[in-house]
Amino acid sequence: MNAHSPIQAEVAADPLAKLREPFPDHQISKLPKETKQQADQRKADMKTGIKCHVCGGWHHRNAVHLDYVGHAALTDRLLDTDPLWSWEPVAFAQNGLPAFDNNGGLWIKLTVCGVTRLGYGNADGKSGGDAIKEIIGDALRNAAMRFGAALDLWHKGDLHGPDEPGEALPSAEETAINMLRAVAVDKVTFTDAWAKNKAGWKELLEPEAYARVVAAMKECAADIAAREAEEKAKANAEGGFGIPDDEIPF
């Protein structure tokens, strides 16, 4: 007689239990999350944005990251649970295509193992073909969450623990990178912060994570050097006295 784990036994009794299994770390991605103030600041001043070493995206230097499961990983889990799973829009437009609501969002019906649940997706005002794919992926993740897929990530905390935190705590790597970006105001402040913290970070972090912190440090240092060079060039253009060369200084 073969021994089965509690999860295996649960899946045998309820095929949908497969959707509730935790996702492995390699299938969990990082989603940058900016505040409205950060997004507006980045749009007004490109220097406040960065090419992120954590998620690979472009966002405000002080944005945080949330864990999420991407479209491919979710599709893989749905296929493992039910090879015949399907989705369809709740409504169709007159041209036969899925009908979007007044906010540009899409309601769908996701069917897995004969059970159907609703989901909703949007792309926050984006447009074009990529936005449509983003909306579908968002709707599928939202509907799959109703089956329990990646529910802990949606909750941003431990559903079964004694505490109910409102936000996910950043990792040690993210904390280090966010700190570096926050102190990258001038060469002296930045150099002092790096000197005081690098040994502790190197001891605390895994080699790959520390390497990403070092990469972020170099990027911040390059930004500081570029700003100082720009300020120096501006001062030189004004003759060092705050007066443009083409104006009479009296």
Rosetta blueprint (number, residue, H / E / L):
1 M L
2 N L
3 A L
4 H L
5 S L
6 P H
7 I H
8 Q H
9 A H
10 E H
11 V H
12 A H
13 A H
14 D L
15 P H
16 L H
17 A H
18 K H
19 L H
20 R H
21 E L
22 P L
23 F L
24 P L
25 D H
26 H H
27 Q H
28 I E
29 S E
30 K E
31 L E
32 P E
33 K E
34 E L
35 T L
36 K H
37 Q H
38 Q H
39 A H
40 D H
41 Q H
42 R H
43 K H
44 A H
45 D L
46 M H
47 K H
48 T H
49 G E
50 I E
51 K E
52 C L
53 H L
54 V L
55 C L
56 G L
57 G L
58 W E
59 H E
60 H E
61 R L
62 N L
63 A L
64 V E
65 H E
66 L E
67 D E
68 Y E
69 V E
70 G L
71 H H
72 A H
73 A H
74 L H
75 T H
76 D H
77 R H
78 L H
79 L H
80 D H
81 T H
82 D L
83 P L
84 L L
85 W L
86 S E
87 W E
88 E E
89 P E
90 V L
91 A L
92 F E
93 A L
94 Q L
95 N L
96 G L
97 L L
98 P E
99 A L
100 F L
101 D L
102 N L
103 N L
104 G L
105 G L
106 L E
107 W E
108 I E
109 K E
110 L E
111 T E
112 V E
113 C L
114 G L
115 V E
116 T E
117 R E
118 L E
119 G E
120 Y E
121 G E
122 N L
123 A L
124 D L
125 G L
126 K L
127 S L
128 G L
129 G H
130 D H
131 A H
132 I H
133 K H
134 E H
135 I H
136 I H
137 G H
138 D H
139 A H
140 L H
141 R H
142 N H
143 A H
144 A H
145 M H
146 R H
147 F L
148 G L
149 A L
150 A L
151 L H
152 D H
153 L H
154 W H
155 H H
156 K L
157 G L
158 D L
159 L L
160 H L
161 G L
162 P L
163 D L
164 E L
165 P L
166 G L
167 E L
168 A L
169 L L
170 P L
171 S L
172 A H
173 E H
174 E H
175 T H
176 A H
177 I H
178 N H
179 M H
180 L H
181 R H
182 A H
183 V L
184 A L
185 V L
186 D L
187 K H
188 V H
189 T H
190 F H
191 T H
192 D H
193 A H
194 W H
195 A H
196 K H
197 N H
198 K H
199 A H
200 G H
201 W H
202 K H
203 E H
204 L H
205 L L
206 E L
207 P H
208 E H
209 A H
210 Y H
211 A H
212 R H
213 V H
214 V H
215 A H
216 A H
217 M H
218 K H
219 E H
220 C H
221 A H
222 A H
223 D H
224 I H
225 A H
226 A H
227 R H
228 E H
229 A H
230 E H
231 E H
232 K H
233 A H
234 K H
235 A H
236 N H
237 A H
238 E L
239 G L
240 G L
241 F L
242 G L
243 I L
244 P L
245 D L
246 D L
247 E L
248 I L
249 P L
250 F L
